[in-house]
Amino acid sequence: MQAMTRRSLLAAASMAAPFLAHAEAPAKDVSFLIPYAPGGGFDLYVRTVIPAMQQALGVTIVPNNVEGAGGARAANLLYRARPDGATIGVLNIPGLLLLDGLGFDVTKLSWIGNLGRDPYGLAVAMDSPIKSIADLQALSKTRPVRFTSTGTASAGYIATMIAANLLDIRPQMINGYKGTTDYVVAAVRGDGDAAVCSLTALSSFVAGKLVRVVATFEDHASIPGAEDATTLHQPELTKITQYRPVAAPPNLPAGLQKSLSDALETAMRNPAVQDWAHRNHANLDPLDAAQTAQALREQIEFVARWKPRLANG
């Protein structure tokens, strides 16, 4: 059978638009809320899928960066918007679940789908004498292992603390860095012994041969030579992950929810979006509304189980 060309794939993707246009669609332009500044990972995911999503949906979609309060400001705007399909937003899960005083029940949102799921990993500077988790455990018996991080309200912080607990490593958190890139750079220059963050965030450092990924929190490591949840006999590590779900306000009519969900799924399967993900080591994870809600429930249970145990960490 003759392989489809890139042009034919794009043509096939564009044919989805007329089918979705017959479904219930928002009556006006859609504002797509992004909880962080332009140029970051969440911003890039959203801006990449918007062209294909608005083609499928048949309306204009406008990215709207609403920074503040660790993502809570955008989330609160989303929750309080009218459920007419004109406002959707991407959320940081589990980051949002770690915030105190969020002001609403996140489970009440109308789920549209999921943009990405990023597994985490533990990395050290390329010139570090640390080669394995066993090395970290041995170091931990002589002194706390220094991990760099942004701060206690971040997903990276709790990921580090949970991983250290599971792997029997005594941690000392070095906090205060502005973002993931900053705290990985800090570990590279020697401010700390190691850093834990998403594999997507680590990819450029790996490519530049600045870090060595000692372990990935996956069933089977996607990075050659790294240990993983299976070899470490710690399946709970695989639950340390970052989701990028898309939601609408509570009580969104079912027809609108399906149209938005279908449009997002169509966009994520668009060849241009797939090409972007491949080039940028982005982990697309298209889930429908029900699957996204289930993933959220699992993350809520996971965070609730660990948060009290780490409160004084």
NUTIMAR-507274 format. One record per residue: residue in three letters; z, x, y of N, C-alpha, C, O in turn. Coordinates in steps of 0.1 Angstrom, whole numbers, plus 5000, padded with zeros to 4 digits. Layout:
BEGIN
ALAZXYZXYZXYZXY;...
This chain:
BEGIN
MET500050094988500050005000500050095012500850185013;GLN499250065022499050145034500350135042500850025045;ALA500850245047502050245056501750185069500650195075;MET502650115075502550055088502550165099503450255098;THR501750155109501750245120502850205130503350095129;ARG503250295139504250265149503750145157504550065161;ARG502450145161501850035169502049905162502449805168;SER501749895149501849775141503249725140503549605140;LEU504249825139505649785138506049725151506849625151;LEU505649785162506049725175505449595177506049505183;ALA504249575173503549445174504349335165504549225170;ALA504749385154505549285145506849245152507249135151;ALA507449345158508749315164508549225176509349135178;SER507449235184507249155195506949005191507148915199;MET506448995179506148855174507448775172507348645171;ALA508548835172509848765170510148675182510748575180;ALA509648715194510048645206509648495206510448415209;PRO508448455202508048315202508948235193509348115197;PHE509348285182510248215173511648185179512148075178;LEU512148295185513448275192513348185204514348125208;ALA512248185211512148105223512247965220512647885230;HIS511947915208512147775205513547735203513947615203;ALA514447835200515847805198516547785212515947815222;GLU517747745212518547725224518747865230519247955224;ALA518447875243518548005250519247975263519347865268;PRO519948085269520548065282519548015293518448055293;ALA520047935302519247875312518947975324518147945332;LYS519648085324519448175335519648325330519948345318;ASP519448415339519648555336521048585329521948515332;VAL521048675320522248715313522848845318522148945320;SER524148835322524848955326525549015313526248955307;PHE525149145311525749215299526749315304526449425310;LEU528049275302529149355308529349485299529349475287;ILE529549595306529749725300531149775305531249795317;PRO532149805297533449835302533649975307534750015311;TYR532650055308532750195312531650235322530750155324;ALA531750355327530750395337529350425331529250445319;PRO528350415340527050455335526950595329527650685334;GLY526150605318525950735312526750765300526450855292;GLY527750675297528550695285527950635273526850575274;GLY528650645262528150595249527850445249526850395245;PHE528850365254528750225254527550185264526750095260;ASP527450245275526350215284525050245278524050165280;LEU524850355271523550395265523150295254522050265253;TYR524150255246523850155235523250035242522249985237;VAL523949975252523549855258522149865265521349785262;ARG522049965273520749975280519550005271518449975274;THR519850065259518750085249518349955243517149935241;VAL519249865240518849735233518349635242517749535238;ILE518649645255518349535264516849495265516549385264;PRO515949595266514549555267514049475255513349375256;ALA514449515243513949445231514749315230514149215225;MET515949305234516749185233516249075242516148965239;GLN515949115255515449015264514048975260513648855264;GLN513249055254511949015249512148905238511348815238;ALA513048925229513348835219513948705224513648595219;LEU514748715234515448595239514648515250514748395251;GLY513748585257512948525267513548505280513048425288;VAL514648575283515248575296515648715300515648805292;THR515848735313516248865318517648895315518548815317;ILE517949015311519349065308519649185317518949275318;VAL520749165325521049265335522349345331523449285329;PRO522249475329523549555326524449555338524049565349;ASN525749535335526749525346527949615342528749575334;ASN528049735347529149825344530349785352530349785365;VAL531449745345532649695351533749785345534349765335;GLU534049895353535049995348536449945352536649855360;GLY537450005345538849985349539749935337539349865328;ALA540949985338542049945329541649975314542049895305;GLY540950075311540650115298539750015291539850005278;GLY538949945298538049835293538549695294537849605292;ALA539849685298540449555299539849465311539849345310;ARG539449535322538949455333537649385329537549265332;ALA536749455322535449385318535749285307535149175307;ALA536749315298537049215288537649085293537348975289;ASN538449095304539048985310538048895317538048775317;LEU537048965324535948895330535148815320534748705322;LEU534948875309534148815298534848695293534348585291;TYR536148705290536948595285537048475294537048365289;ARG537048505307537148395317535848335322535848245331;ALA534748395317533448345322533048215316533748175306;ARG532148145322531748015316530948035303530148125302;PRO531247955293530547965280529147905280528847815272;ASP528347955288526947905290525848005285524647985287;GLY526348115279525348215275524948315286524148405283;ALA525348295298524948385309525748505310525448595318;THR526848515302527648635303528048685288528548605281;ILE527648805285528048865273528649005276528449055287;GLY529249065266529749205269530049275256530249225245;VAL530049405257530349495246531849545248532249565259;LEU532549555236533949585236534149715228533349745219;ASN535249785231535649895224536749855214537849825218;ILE536449855201537349815191537549935182536549975175;PRO538749995180540049935183540649965196541749925199;GLY539950045205540450075218541149965226542249975231;LEU540449845226540949735233542249675227543149625234;LEU542349695214543549645206544849725209545949685207;LEU544649845215545749935218546349915231547449965234;LEU545649835240546149815253547249715253547249615247;ASP548349745261549449655263549049555274548449595284;GLY549449425273549249335284547849295286547349285297;LEU547049285275545649255277545449125284544449105292;GLY546249025281546148895288545448785281545448675286;PHE544948805269544248705262544148745247544348855244;ASP543848645239543648665225542248695222541348615223;VAL541948825218540648875216539948795205538748785205;THR540648735195540048665184539348535189538648475181;LYS539748485201539148365206537748385212537048285214;LEU537348505214535948525219534948475209535148465197;SER533748445214532548405206531748535202531248595211;TRP531748565189531148695185529648675184529148585178;ILE528948775189527448775189526948875178526048835171;GLY527548985177527149085167527749225170528749225178;ASN527249325164527849455166526749555168525749565161;LEU526949645178525949745181526049875173525049925167;GLY527249915171527450045164528850055157529749985161;ARG528850145147530150175140530150325138529350385131;ASP531050395145531150535145532350585137533450575141;PRO532050655125533150715118533750835126533050885135;TYR534950865123535550975130535551105121535251095109;GLY535851215128535951335120536951435127537351405139;LEU537351535120538251635126537551765127536951815117;ALA537551825139536851945141537652055147538652025154;VAL537252175145537952295151536852385157535652365154;ALA537252475166536252565172535652645161536252685151;MET534352685163533552755153534252885149534152935138;ASP534952955159535553085156537053065151537753165150;SER537452945148538852915144539052975130538152965121;PRO540153025127540453065113540652955103540752965091;ILE540852825109541052705101539752665094538752645101;LYS539752665081538552625074538652495066537652445061;SER539852445065540052325056541252245060542052295069;ILE541452135055542652055057543852125051544952115057;ALA543652195040544752275034545252375044546452405045;ASP544352435052544752535062545552465073546552525078;LEU545152345077545952275087547352235082548352245089;GLN547352195069548652165063549552285062550752275064;ALA549052395059549752525058550352565072551452605074;LEU549452555082549852585096550952485101551952525107;SER550852365097551852255100553252295095554252245101;LYS553352365085554652405079555352515088556552535086;THR554552585096555052685104555352645119556252685126;ARG554452555123554552495137553752375138552852355129;PRO553952285148553052165149551652205152551352305159;VAL550652135147549252155149548952085163549151965164;ARG548352165172547952105185546652035185545652095182;PHE546651905188545451825189545251785203546151745210;THR544051805209543651765222543351615222542851565212;SER543551545234543351405234543351355249543751435258;THR542851235251542851185265544251125268544751155279;GLY544851055259546150995262546550895252545750855243;THR547750845253548350755243547650615242547750555232;ALA546950575252546250445252544850455246544150355246;SER544450575242543050585237542950575222543850595215;ALA541650535218541350525204541450655197541850665186;GLY541050765204541150895199542550945196542751015186;TYR543450905204544850945202545450875189545950945181;ILE545250745188545750675176545050725163545650725153;ALA543750755165542950805153543550935149543750965137;THR543951025158544551155155545851135148546151195138;MET546651045154548051025149548050965134548851015126;ILE547150875132547050815119546550915109547050925098;ALA545450995113544951095104545951195100546051245089;ALA546751245110547751345108548851295099549251365090;ASN549151165100550151105091549651105077550351135068;LEU548451055075547851045062547651185055547851195043;LEU547351285063547051415058548251505058548151625054;ASP549451455061550651535061550551655070550851765066;ILE550051635082549951735092550951695104550851585109;ARG551751795108552651765119551951795132551651905135;PRO551751685140550951705152551751725165552851675166;GLN551151795174551551805188550351765197549351835197;MET550551655204549351605212549351675225550351675233;ILE548151725229547951785242547051685249545851685248;ASN547651605258546951485264546551525279546951625284;GLY545751425284545451435299544051465302543651475314;TYR543151485292541751505294541051375298541451275293;LYS540051385306539351265312538551195301538451065303;GLY538051255292537151185282537051265269537551375268;THR536251215260536051275247535451415248535951505242;THR534451425256533751555258534751655263534751775258;ASP535551615273536551705278537551755268537851875268;TYR538051665260539051715251538451795239539151875233;VAL537251775235536651855225536351995231536552095224;VAL535851995243535652125250536952205250537052325248;ALA538052135253539352195254539752255241540352365240;ALA539452195230539752245217538952375214539352465208;VAL537652365218536752485217537252605224537152715219;ARG537752585236538252695244539652745240540152845245;GLY540352665231541652715226542852645232543952685229;ASP542652535239543752465244544552395233545752385233;GLY543852365222544452315210543852375198542952455198;ASP544352335186543852385174542752305168541852355161;ALA542652175172541652085166541551955175542351935184;ALA540551885172540251755179539751655169538951685160;VAL540051525171539651415163538851325172539351275182;CYS537651295168536851195176535651145167535551185156;SER534851065173533751005165532751115162532551215169;LEU532051095150531051195146529851195156529151295158;THR529551085162528551075172528851165184528051245189;ALA530151165189530551245200530551395196530251485204;LEU530751425183530751565178529351615176529251745175;SER528351535175527051575170526451685179525951785174;SER526651675192526051775201526751915200526152015201;PHE528051905197528852025195528552095182528452215181;VAL528252015172527852065159526452135161526252245156;ALA525552065168524152115170524252245177523452335175;GLY525152255187525252385195526152485188526352595194;LYS526552465176527352555168528652595176529052715175;LEU529252495182530452515190531752475181532852525184;VAL531552385172532652345164532252335149531052335146;ARG533252345141533152325126533852195123535052175126;VAL533152095117533751975112534452005099533752025089;VAL535751995099536552025087536551905078536451925065;ALA536551785083536651665075536051555083536151545095;THR535351465075534851335081535651225074535951235063;PHE535851125082536651005077535750905071535750785075;GLU534950955061533950865054534250875039534850975035;ASP533650785032533750795017533150925012533650995004;HIS531950955018531251075014530751135027530051075035;ALA531151265029530851335042529351335045528551375036;SER528951295057527551305062527251445067526151475071;ILE528251535068528051665073528351765062529451765056;PRO527351845058527451935047528652035049528952085059;GLY529452045038530552135038531852075042532952135041;ALA531851955048533051895053533751815041533051765032;GLU535051815042535851725032535751585037535251555048;ASP536051485029535951345032537151275026538051325019;ALA537151135028538251055023538351055008539451045002;THR537151075001537251084987537851214981538651204973;THR537351324987537851454982539251474986540051544979;LEU539651414997541051425001541951324995543251324997;HIS541451224988542151124981542951034991544050994989;GLN542251005002542850925012541850815017541250835028;PRO541650715009540650605013540950545026540050485033;GLU542250545030542650475043541950545055541850485066;LEU541550675053540850745064539550665069539250675080;THR538950595060537650535063537850415073536850375079;LYS539050375074539350265084539550315098539550235108;ILE539550445100539650505113538150515118537450605115;THR537750415126536450405130536350335143537350265147;GLN535250345150535050275163533950175162532750215158;TYR534150055165533149945165532749925180533549945189;ARG531549875182530949835195530449695194529249665195;PRO531349595192530949455191530549395204530949435215;VAL529649295203529249215214529749075213529649015203;ALA530249025224530948895224530548815236529948865246;ALA530748685236530648595247531948525249532848535241;PRO532048445260533348375262533748275251532848245243;PRO534948245250535348145240534648015241534147975252;ASN534447945230533847805230532347805234531847705239;LEU531647915231530247915233529547815223529847825212;PRO528647735228527947635219527247715208526747825210;ALA527347655196526847715184525347755185524947865180;GLY524547675192523147705193522947825202522047915199;LEU523647845213523547955221524048085214523448195215;GLN525148065206525648185199524648235189524448355187;LYS523948145182522948185172521748255179521248355174;SER521348195190520148255197520448395202519648485200;LEU521648415208522048545212522248645201521848765201;SER522848595190523048675178521648725172521548835168;ASP520748625170519448655165518648755174518048845169;ALA518848735187518148825196518648965195517849065195;LEU519948985194520549115193520149185180519849305180;GLU520149105169519749165156518349205156517949315151;THR517449125162516049155163515849285172515049375168;ALA516649295182516549415191516949545184516349645186;MET517949535176518449655169517549705158517649815154;ARG516649615154515649655143514349695150513349725143;ASN514249695163513049735170512849885168513749955169;PRO511649925165511350065163511750155174512250265171;ALA511650115186512050195198513550225198513950335201;VAL514350115194515750135194516150225182517050305183;GLN515450205171515750285159515450435162516150525158;ASP514350455169513950595173515050655182515350775180;TRP515550575191516550625200517850665192518350775195;ALA518150585183519350605175519250735167520150815166;HIS518050755161517850875153517851005162518451105158;ARG517250995174517251115183518651145188518951265190;ASN519451045190520751065196521951055186523151055190;HIS521651055173522751055163523650935165524850945162;ALA523050825169523850695171523850615158522850605152;ASN524950565155525150495142525050345145526050275147;LEU523750285144523550145146524250075134524150115123;ASP524849965137525549885126525349735129526249675133;PRO524149685127523849545130524649445121524349435109;LEU525649375126526349275119526149145126525949135138;ASP526149035118525948905124527348855129528348935128;ALA527448735135528648695141529848685131530948735135;ALA529648635119530648625110531148755105532348785103;GLN530248855102530548985098531349065109532249135106;THR530949035121531649105133533049055134534049125136;ALA533248925132534548865133535448915122536648945124;GLN534848935110535648985099536049135101537149175098;ALA535149215107535449355110536549355120537449445119;LEU536549265130537649265140538949235133539949295136;ARG538949135124540249095118540749215110542049245110;GLU539949295103540349415096540949515105541949585102;GLN540249535117540749635126542149595133543049675135;ILE542249465135543549415141544649435131545749485134;GLU544449405118545449435108545749585106546949615105;PHE544749665107544949805106545749865117546749935115;VAL545349825129546149875141547549825141548449895144;ALA547749695138549049635138549949705128551149715130;ARG549349745117550149815106550649955111551749995107;TRP549750015118550050155122550750175136551550265137;LYS550450085145550950105159552450125159552950215166;PRO553250035153554750055154555150185148556150255153;ARG554550235137554950355131554650475140555250585138;LEU553650465149553250575157553750565172553450645180;ALA554550455174555050435188555750545194555650575206;ASN556450625186557250735191556650865188557250975189;GLY555350855183554650985180554151065191553651175189;
